[in-house]
């Protein structure tokens, strides 16, 4: 039996089927399912679920970075895929993947259109910042029609709805290196700022805690948010705590504050203070919130460290992030004066206009719309004049869309 198995593997290597075609003498040009590998089943009692173990996998000779954007999405997904693959349009915003003249896979918007035709043999998943990546090893057919492939599902939430990019690739076209690149090196990019409508809708009517340093105080975000809620007839109320030079660790080392959070005194905690390595302390705060079912939201202020923010987001990818810092930067990048949002001092403290922007971010993430009522605790006319079109459409372009491949 051992010799028979050796002869079977040798036959496979000679057959040319390992390139993923549906017949050993034909190249797949899109008329059949090319994102698979056909296997000749040897005689005798063989477990077809494990037949892929006898297939030779082509080594990846290099990766190419490609960015894909789903239809009408504010985000794009950056993948690292084999530089030897060629993409050809398949219509309806979908793409076939080819190695030389053989079709080996497909990229499409939403769930894989043929997912129901394949049986899942194994799964693996990983959470990245803002996105979940799932890998499925699948088979289809039996005997002479037996085929294997990998299916990848890249999913993220946008405006309360899940968006999905699906990639299917023949089993023999992905080695360990290229599979790990898809699982760990994929990035979710903000092409436009996300208004985050309704992403925190479960907090309607809840009490909110905003923790940070002097930027919380200088921006007056707590009082502005409370006034915004009141003027718009909403029942949420906010407690804002401002401590000079505070970091996440400032609050996790405060035993009284941590006990109040563990006891569920607030429905949500918005945490600022990402300057050094705050991952351990953020984990402690997360544990305290989890103990009471309190929602924890990353809410970085304008002078915080972008690298530290991303590190914490990658460490705790399930935590939502309202990037107050990024929002202010995008508003300035559109041509507004920095001094509308920053005090001209050593730390460039945030102004009440920056606090108003942060308050609107929290408001719309909970209530699914921009606040509409006029406020009297601020200079509403002056703020409207500076913010302009943002007040009607708070989505701003963050990166050049040239080079983004549209899908769907």
Buried (B, 14 or more C-beta within 10 A) or exposed (E): EEEEEEEBBEEBEEBBBBBBBBEBEEBBEEEEBBBBBBBBBBEEEBEBBEBBEBBEBBEBEEBEEBBBBBEEBBBBBBBBBBEBBBBEEBEEBBBBBBBEEBBBBBBBBBEBBBBEEBEEEEEEEBEBBBBBBBBBBBBBBEEEEBBBBBBBBBBBBBBEEEBBBBBBBBBBBBBEEBBEBBBEEBBBBBBBBBBBBBBBEEBBEBBBBBBBBBBBBBBBBBBBBBBBBBBBEBEBBBEBBBBEEBBBBBBBEBEEBBEBBBEEBBBBBBBBBBBEBBBEBBBBBBBBBEEBEBBBBBBBBBBBBEEBBEBBBEBBBEBBBBBBBBBBBBBBEEEBEEEBBBBEEEBBBBBBBBBBBBBBBBBBBBBBEBBEBEBEBBBEEEBEEBBEEBBEEBBBBBEEEEEBBBBB
